[in-house]
């Protein structure tokens, strides 16, 4: 093997030149209707090579360069894995998980906190009381929220969103409650 740096750099420049000719086909980025149409257009005129000489390529030559490239880089099977680099790339591309929806992706970044709902249908988060739907009384619920925007907080239960809101203490103090009747101890034999 010749280790002359000039010859090596000339060979590398020529390899890059040839790769540049077929790269649009390798990546599927040619603007023409087909690969052959691309080859026809590129080979219409002679090309200036890296060493300054001029050469007229044929479409068949470019197709041969592509076949050499594919044989060299894309069909060499990795002995330990049994797949080609191209197959591994395609498999990796197909296994990329895409988000189900924009809403789903946004929910993934919400804070989550579990709380047990009090008998008065409230939960406490950072010493602030929030009203929740009554159906969750005495249940443990997962609340999702943005730390700086509790107005959009909600309970996520079986895929459904149930909004929560800060407890209005003024409204809460005016709420009529069904108080249990008072016990008259004199009737049951106690001293009154």
Secondary structure, DSSP 8 states (H G I E B T S, - for coil): ----HHHHHHHHHHHHHHHHHHHHHHTT---SSSHHHHHHHHTSS-EE-TTS-EE---HHHHHHHHHHHIIIIIS---TTT---HHHHHHHHHHT----S-HHHHHHHTSEEEEEE--TTSEEEETTEEEE--GGGTT-EEEEEEETTEEEEEEEEETTEEEE-EE--HHHHHT----------TTTTT---
